[in-house]
Amino acid sequence: MTARPLPPIDDDTRAYWAGLARGELLLQHCRDCGHVQVYQRALCGRCLGARVEHRPASGRGRVYSFSTVHRAPSAEFKEDVPYTVVLVELVEGPRMISTLVDAPPETVRIGQAVEIVYDRVSPEITLPRFRRAGASMTS
């Protein structure tokens, strides 16, 4: 199998990747306006304030949208098809894109409860993926 491309780690994302390596999803919270954001950056996406801090998230959410990939975008992912890309609305509010594991594509539904799974793909990178959650999850 061909080595897959890995996301870069930089000063803005270092805490995020370190949290995932520990089995913890961290979201950025703006201390100025209260906005919660997933993708790490130096400034708040709402007010552009620089007072953002990382806080642990539940790792739970619901499928907001999804798409099943039947044709690999590159040779590195050829063995994975078909796979489901999901847009998950986290219980904390923000949405994040990932993949759904352990669920046949035909069983995926909008509104389906999901929970995070930590997939260590290298010593430095653990990817956040999702699986179907138990029926006891509340929104």
Secondary structure, 3 states (H helix, E strand, C coil): CCCCCCCCCCCCCHHHHHHHHCCCCEEEEECCCCCEECCCCCCCCCCCCCCEEEEECCCEEEEEEEEEECCCCCHHHHHHCCEEEEEEEECCCCEEEEEECCCCHHHCCCCCEEEEEEEECCCCCEEEEEEECCCCCCC
